[in-house]
Amino acid sequence: MKKLTLIILALLIASPVIAVDYWGGPPQGTWDRGEAGSTFQHWTFDTPAMPGPPTVFDNPYGEPMFELIGNFEYGEWECPIEMDPSGFIHGWHCIEPDGGSIVLRIPNTEFTDGEKKIFLQITSSKGPNNVAVQGHGANGNNYASGSWNTGLPHIQWGQPAPYGGMWYTYNYGRYIVPNPQEETITIDVSYCTVIDQIVVDTICTGTVPTEQTSMDMLKALYR
């Protein structure tokens, strides 16, 4: 599998909608890759070796990791030319009848306030059943989490995927309060889902008054 690309000119000719390169980073107006407190990790599954560190990443806090929970097999599948110029992708196929999970572990920097903002992209044949985040660090289990609106639609790649699916790039916004030392992202997938690529961007945002409770922080940040 090669790097996912968009043939922007072709898409513009075919449609008046402006194409968006989802692999270029978080949504415009949020944060930029390389910004202070940010991390970036991109898994491309180029080989049948069991997943581990990302293919490409920029994380000054440590090495991100990837784990498959359940039964998955590695393979090659046809895809639209917009997804990959070769017309084929490689990835992991969930063969567990009850489905399986992908667990990502992202090292980060821990503060006693503020929040960890996460932008997740997954290109797959079926949408995840659930995307959950959990903070780990000095606060033990006292981390709040939730969703934020990325303002971006999911991209449909215009060709059926194997096992009754359709190729899409899905995107999700998640947050954790306060900033954890490490976050886990759990992606639950259904039977016969093929996973092509996963990208995670995170940033440690500004602080909030320490006298506020976690609920007050959430209301102030997401009302």
Secondary structure as GFF3:
##gff-version 3
##sequence-region A 1 223
A	DSSP	alpha_helix	8	14	.	.	.	ID=ss1
A	DSSP	three_ten_helix	22	24	.	.	.	ID=ss2
A	DSSP	beta_strand	38	43	.	.	.	ID=ss3
A	DSSP	beta_strand	56	58	.	.	.	ID=ss4
A	DSSP	beta_strand	65	69	.	.	.	ID=ss5
A	DSSP	beta_strand	72	78	.	.	.	ID=ss6
A	DSSP	beta_strand	88	94	.	.	.	ID=ss7
A	DSSP	beta_strand	100	107	.	.	.	ID=ss8
A	DSSP	beta_strand	116	124	.	.	.	ID=ss9
A	DSSP	beta_strand	130	136	.	.	.	ID=ss10
A	DSSP	beta_strand	144	147	.	.	.	ID=ss11
A	DSSP	beta_strand	155	161	.	.	.	ID=ss12
A	DSSP	beta_strand	165	177	.	.	.	ID=ss13
A	DSSP	beta_strand	182	189	.	.	.	ID=ss14
A	DSSP	beta_strand	194	204	.	.	.	ID=ss15
A	DSSP	alpha_helix	214	222	.	.	.	ID=ss16
###
